[in-house]
Amino acid sequence: MPHSDPKTLVSTDWLETHLNDPDLRVIDASWYMPDMERDAEAEYNAAHIPGARYFDIDEIADLRSDLPHMVPPVEKFMSRMRAMGIGDGHQVVVYDGIGNGMSMFSAARVWWMFRLMGKTDIAVLDGGFAKWQAEGRPIEDLPPVIRDRHMTVSRQAHMIKDVTQVAAASKLGDYGIVDARGAERFRGDAPEPREGLRAGHIPNSKNLPFGELFNTDGTMKDVAGIRAAFEAANVDLKKPTILSCGSGVTAAILALGLERIGHDRHAVYDGSWSEWGMYNDLKVATGE
């Protein structure tokens, strides 16, 4: 069992022990692809960890963008967090309900978004809601009691990359680019789930499907296991790293993995393949 770290990953034991701490806030960040046919908010309303707030990734986003769930403007993030009763001095734990042998799917995206906003007291629940429920820990269907608290934000611009920056990195090779999608999508052998996107990957990127960071029981691998997964994918950990995926959600799992192994020079390409795959003037590589 990896050591619980309230800045990256905590165990179900850790969370249950701290559940009644006055400054703990829990977030349910469940989000699913349309083909999963699950309703995250309905599932939250039916059962969640006591006190958990529901974080809607599609709404706490930049709705001016044509791309799905891009990072919201700072002011919007602050106002939504205030409305959820999350602010300065809180220790936050975020989880999601993915299950199916995965510790997380969307929770790491919210972890990364808090880090981007300069908030470091946030961790993902290892094993997620599936492990919590399987262990018979407390759940409820009540809405949380919200007390307003101010949040100070300091956006860490180096933690996010746009298409121009990624195109430059692809050419220059000064960053490693790592794609968290499955191998078939990376090679261009499988169609993209979003319509109108080309198949393939960003030239000079490496492929590390996010599932490679999990143990068979759905918990995250330990530090040695995470490092081995990045090395097996031929990622040069001496370089700063840009992480990409389908739409900027599972890339954050790789960001969490890098943070766990002490590699803190990482950024997420927010547009990811939803953006790169759309523009015909951007080169696409196929195969390994």
LORO-492772 format. One record per residue (C-alpha): residue number from 1; x, y, z. Coordinates in pm, whole numbers. Layout:
BEGIN
+------+--------+--------+--------+
! miba !     xx !     yy !     zz !
+------+--------+--------+--------+
!  NUM !      X !      Y !      Z !
...
+------+--------+--------+--------+
//
This chain:
BEGIN
+------+--------+--------+--------+
! miba !     xx !     yy !     zz !
+------+--------+--------+--------+
!    1 !      0 !      0 !      0 !
!    2 !    164 !    327 !   -104 !
!    3 !    225 !    585 !    163 !
!    4 !    -62 !    836 !    184 !
!    5 !     39 !   1185 !     78 !
!    6 !   -227 !   1458 !    117 !
!    7 !    -72 !   1641 !   -181 !
!    8 !   -107 !   1351 !   -428 !
!    9 !   -277 !   1027 !   -323 !
!   10 !   -447 !    904 !     -4 !
!   11 !   -583 !    564 !     95 !
!   12 !   -941 !    484 !    189 !
!   13 !   -813 !    423 !    546 !
!   14 !   -660 !    771 !    554 !
!   15 !   -980 !    934 !    429 !
!   16 !  -1208 !    754 !    672 !
!   17 !   -977 !    850 !    961 !
!   18 !   -989 !   1218 !    857 !
!   19 !  -1350 !   1231 !    736 !
!   20 !  -1470 !   1447 !   1027 !
!   21 !  -1174 !   1687 !   1026 !
!   22 !  -1323 !   2041 !   1018 !
!   23 !  -1098 !   2151 !    732 !
!   24 !  -1138 !   1844 !    510 !
!   25 !  -1345 !   1881 !    193 !
!   26 !  -1433 !   1585 !    -31 !
!   27 !  -1518 !   1618 !   -403 !
!   28 !  -1693 !   1366 !   -627 !
!   29 !  -1547 !   1444 !   -971 !
!   30 !  -1706 !   1152 !  -1158 !
!   31 !  -1733 !   1205 !  -1535 !
!   32 !  -1791 !    950 !  -1808 !
!   33 !  -1755 !    924 !  -2184 !
!   34 !  -2093 !    908 !  -2364 !
!   35 !  -2032 !    544 !  -2466 !
!   36 !  -2010 !    447 !  -2097 !
!   37 !  -2381 !    532 !  -2062 !
!   38 !  -2351 !    648 !  -1702 !
!   39 !  -2499 !    959 !  -1539 !
!   40 !  -2236 !   1092 !  -1297 !
!   41 !  -2463 !   1344 !  -1123 !
!   42 !  -2748 !   1093 !  -1076 !
!   43 !  -2502 !    842 !   -928 !
!   44 !  -2369 !   1112 !   -694 !
!   45 !  -2721 !   1202 !   -581 !
!   46 !  -2794 !    836 !   -507 !
!   47 !  -2475 !    766 !   -308 !
!   48 !  -2154 !    949 !   -222 !
!   49 !  -1890 !    972 !     49 !
!   50 !  -2036 !   1171 !    343 !
!   51 !  -1999 !   1547 !    288 !
!   52 !  -1880 !   1512 !    -72 !
!   53 !  -1957 !   1793 !   -317 !
!   54 !  -2024 !   1716 !   -684 !
!   55 !  -1778 !   1878 !   -928 !
!   56 !  -1920 !   1903 !  -1281 !
!   57 !  -1618 !   1892 !  -1514 !
!   58 !  -1827 !   2000 !  -1813 !
!   59 !  -1973 !   2304 !  -1634 !
!   60 !  -1672 !   2423 !  -1430 !
!   61 !  -1504 !   2487 !  -1762 !
!   62 !  -1447 !   2755 !  -2024 !
!   63 !  -1784 !   2738 !  -2199 !
!   64 !  -1667 !   2994 !  -2458 !
!   65 !  -1443 !   2726 !  -2609 !
!   66 !  -1564 !   2486 !  -2879 !
!   67 !  -1350 !   2218 !  -2714 !
!   68 !  -1490 !   2005 !  -2431 !
!   69 !  -1427 !   2097 !  -2063 !
!   70 !  -1133 !   2333 !  -2111 !
!   71 !   -992 !   2496 !  -1795 !
!   72 !  -1227 !   2768 !  -1667 !
!   73 !  -1120 !   3130 !  -1623 !
!   74 !   -970 !   3188 !  -1275 !
!   75 !  -1272 !   3396 !  -1163 !
!   76 !  -1515 !   3120 !  -1257 !
!   77 !  -1311 !   2856 !  -1076 !
!   78 !  -1296 !   3071 !   -763 !
!   79 !  -1670 !   3147 !   -763 !
!   80 !  -1767 !   2782 !   -821 !
!   81 !  -1537 !   2665 !   -540 !
!   82 !  -1678 !   2930 !   -307 !
!   83 !  -2031 !   2813 !   -390 !
!   84 !  -1917 !   2458 !   -303 !
!   85 !  -1773 !   2579 !     29 !
!   86 !  -1412 !   2504 !    -69 !
!   87 !  -1147 !   2765 !      3 !
!   88 !   -817 !   2860 !    164 !
!   89 !   -696 !   2629 !    439 !
!   90 !   -893 !   2326 !    323 !
!   91 !   -744 !   1984 !    262 !
!   92 !   -930 !   1847 !    -40 !
!   93 !   -969 !   1481 !   -139 !
!   94 !  -1115 !   1409 !   -482 !
!   95 !  -1251 !   1077 !   -610 !
!   96 !  -1457 !    935 !   -893 !
!   97 !  -1674 !    631 !   -948 !
!   98 !  -1511 !    465 !  -1250 !
!   99 !  -1439 !    119 !  -1098 !
!  100 !  -1367 !   -158 !  -1351 !
!  101 !  -1016 !   -212 !  -1220 !
!  102 !   -925 !    157 !  -1238 !
!  103 !   -845 !    378 !   -942 !
!  104 !   -952 !    692 !  -1122 !
!  105 !  -1065 !    828 !  -1456 !
!  106 !  -1159 !   1194 !  -1403 !
!  107 !  -1054 !   1265 !  -1041 !
!  108 !   -693 !   1341 !  -1139 !
!  109 !   -821 !   1611 !  -1377 !
!  110 !   -965 !   1801 !  -1079 !
!  111 !   -646 !   1737 !   -877 !
!  112 !   -447 !   1889 !  -1164 !
!  113 !   -688 !   2183 !  -1199 !
!  114 !   -641 !   2272 !   -831 !
!  115 !   -262 !   2249 !   -877 !
!  116 !   -289 !   2473 !  -1184 !
!  117 !   -470 !   2727 !   -964 !
!  118 !   -187 !   2714 !   -710 !
!  119 !   -368 !   2493 !   -456 !
!  120 !   -145 !   2208 !   -339 !
!  121 !   -345 !   2062 !    -47 !
!  122 !   -535 !   1820 !   -267 !
!  123 !   -510 !   1445 !   -311 !
!  124 !   -688 !   1177 !   -513 !
!  125 !   -853 !    887 !   -329 !
!  126 !   -662 !    572 !   -420 !
!  127 !   -904 !    308 !   -545 !
!  128 !  -1183 !    564 !   -574 !
!  129 !  -1549 !    519 !   -479 !
!  130 !  -1547 !    156 !   -597 !
!  131 !  -1288 !     58 !   -334 !
!  132 !  -1458 !    273 !    -68 !
!  133 !  -1792 !     96 !   -127 !
!  134 !  -1637 !   -251 !   -156 !
!  135 !  -1483 !   -201 !    189 !
!  136 !  -1824 !   -115 !    337 !
!  137 !  -1728 !    238 !    436 !
!  138 !  -1996 !    503 !    505 !
!  139 !  -2199 !    655 !    221 !
!  140 !  -2495 !    892 !    214 !
!  141 !  -2739 !   1049 !    -30 !
!  142 !  -2773 !   1386 !    148 !
!  143 !  -2657 !   1717 !      2 !
!  144 !  -2359 !   1860 !    193 !
!  145 !  -2391 !   2155 !    431 !
!  146 !  -2211 !   2443 !    258 !
!  147 !  -2027 !   2719 !    442 !
!  148 !  -1883 !   2988 !    222 !
!  149 !  -1504 !   3030 !    231 !
!  150 !  -1283 !   3259 !     28 !
!  151 !  -1026 !   3105 !   -207 !
!  152 !   -705 !   3277 !   -317 !
!  153 !   -579 !   3158 !   -656 !
!  154 !   -233 !   3185 !   -814 !
!  155 !   -245 !   3035 !  -1163 !
!  156 !     63 !   2829 !  -1250 !
!  157 !     90 !   2901 !  -1623 !
!  158 !    376 !   2653 !  -1673 !
!  159 !    141 !   2363 !  -1592 !
!  160 !    -76 !   2403 !  -1904 !
!  161 !     15 !   2408 !  -2274 !
!  162 !   -176 !   2525 !  -2581 !
!  163 !   -159 !   2391 !  -2935 !
!  164 !    113 !   2637 !  -3047 !
!  165 !    340 !   2539 !  -2758 !
!  166 !    282 !   2168 !  -2820 !
!  167 !    351 !   2203 !  -3193 !
!  168 !    681 !   2376 !  -3108 !
!  169 !    772 !   2103 !  -2856 !
!  170 !    690 !   1834 !  -3114 !
!  171 !    934 !   1996 !  -3359 !
!  172 !   1211 !   2093 !  -3118 !
!  173 !   1208 !   1789 !  -2891 !
!  174 !   1282 !   2003 !  -2583 !
!  175 !    988 !   1842 !  -2401 !
!  176 !    885 !   1481 !  -2389 !
!  177 !    524 !   1445 !  -2509 !
!  178 !    332 !   1152 !  -2361 !
!  179 !    -12 !   1039 !  -2481 !
!  180 !   -239 !    863 !  -2227 !
!  181 !   -482 !    713 !  -2482 !
!  182 !   -500 !    342 !  -2559 !
!  183 !   -241 !    195 !  -2797 !
!  184 !   -491 !    137 !  -3083 !
!  185 !   -597 !    502 !  -3083 !
!  186 !   -235 !    617 !  -3055 !
!  187 !   -130 !    407 !  -3356 !
!  188 !   -433 !    525 !  -3553 !
!  189 !   -575 !    172 !  -3580 !
!  190 !   -896 !    257 !  -3390 !
!  191 !  -1141 !    537 !  -3475 !
!  192 !  -1168 !    831 !  -3237 !
!  193 !  -1482 !    837 !  -3016 !
!  194 !  -1540 !   1202 !  -3110 !
!  195 !  -1663 !   1263 !  -3465 !
!  196 !  -1454 !   1451 !  -3720 !
!  197 !  -1113 !   1375 !  -3568 !
!  198 !   -825 !   1221 !  -3760 !
!  199 !   -666 !    905 !  -3621 !
!  200 !   -308 !    889 !  -3496 !
!  201 !    -88 !   1089 !  -3259 !
!  202 !    127 !   1400 !  -3221 !
!  203 !    460 !   1348 !  -3402 !
!  204 !    746 !   1254 !  -3165 !
!  205 !    509 !   1168 !  -2879 !
!  206 !    532 !    848 !  -2674 !
!  207 !    238 !    631 !  -2568 !
!  208 !    167 !    539 !  -2208 !
!  209 !   -198 !    429 !  -2174 !
!  210 !   -314 !    562 !  -1836 !
!  211 !   -429 !    216 !  -1724 !
!  212 !    -63 !    110 !  -1706 !
!  213 !    -31 !    313 !  -1382 !
!  214 !   -283 !     90 !  -1197 !
!  215 !   -246 !   -237 !  -1011 !
!  216 !   -489 !   -522 !  -1083 !
!  217 !   -701 !   -415 !   -782 !
!  218 !   -748 !    -67 !   -931 !
!  219 !   -514 !    116 !   -692 !
!  220 !   -226 !    322 !   -828 !
!  221 !    111 !    151 !   -858 !
!  222 !    381 !    242 !   -608 !
!  223 !    663 !    481 !   -696 !
!  224 !    884 !    207 !   -843 !
!  225 !    594 !     73 !  -1052 !
!  226 !    505 !    418 !  -1188 !
!  227 !    867 !    491 !  -1277 !
!  228 !    896 !    153 !  -1450 !
!  229 !    581 !    226 !  -1657 !
!  230 !    722 !    558 !  -1782 !
!  231 !   1059 !    397 !  -1856 !
!  232 !    893 !    107 !  -2043 !
!  233 !    721 !    369 !  -2262 !
!  234 !   1066 !    519 !  -2338 !
!  235 !    983 !    851 !  -2171 !
!  236 !   1296 !   1056 !  -2100 !
!  237 !   1238 !   1166 !  -1740 !
!  238 !   1530 !   1409 !  -1760 !
!  239 !   1318 !   1635 !  -1984 !
!  240 !   1012 !   1837 !  -1884 !
!  241 !    700 !   1654 !  -1999 !
!  242 !    378 !   1750 !  -2178 !
!  243 !     85 !   1512 !  -2122 !
!  244 !   -194 !   1461 !  -2372 !
!  245 !   -497 !   1230 !  -2415 !
!  246 !   -838 !   1252 !  -2583 !
!  247 !   -968 !   1570 !  -2421 !
!  248 !   -736 !   1657 !  -2132 !
!  249 !   -894 !   1431 !  -1867 !
!  250 !   -685 !   1112 !  -1842 !
!  251 !   -362 !   1303 !  -1924 !
!  252 !   -390 !   1429 !  -1566 !
!  253 !   -350 !   1071 !  -1438 !
!  254 !     -3 !   1070 !  -1594 !
!  255 !     61 !   1412 !  -1434 !
!  256 !    -31 !   1265 !  -1095 !
!  257 !    200 !    970 !  -1162 !
!  258 !    490 !   1202 !  -1244 !
!  259 !    423 !   1406 !   -930 !
!  260 !    429 !   1081 !   -727 !
!  261 !    778 !    995 !   -855 !
!  262 !    910 !   1346 !   -789 !
!  263 !    911 !   1461 !  -1153 !
!  264 !    742 !   1800 !  -1112 !
!  265 !    818 !   1955 !  -1453 !
!  266 !    497 !   1844 !  -1620 !
!  267 !    217 !   2022 !  -1805 !
!  268 !   -113 !   1910 !  -1956 !
!  269 !   -204 !   1990 !  -2318 !
!  270 !   -557 !   2103 !  -2242 !
!  271 !   -695 !   2071 !  -2596 !
!  272 !   -533 !   1728 !  -2642 !
!  273 !   -647 !   1513 !  -2936 !
!  274 !   -989 !   1687 !  -2950 !
!  275 !   -797 !   1988 !  -3078 !
!  276 !   -492 !   1839 !  -3255 !
!  277 !   -698 !   1579 !  -3441 !
!  278 !   -933 !   1847 !  -3572 !
!  279 !   -688 !   2074 !  -3756 !
!  280 !   -567 !   1948 !  -4092 !
!  281 !   -263 !   2179 !  -4091 !
!  282 !   -117 !   1992 !  -3790 !
!  283 !     84 !   1682 !  -3875 !
!  284 !    -35 !   1344 !  -3754 !
!  285 !    184 !   1038 !  -3704 !
!  286 !     54 !    679 !  -3715 !
!  287 !    193 !    342 !  -3611 !
!  288 !    423 !    296 !  -3311 !
+------+--------+--------+--------+
//
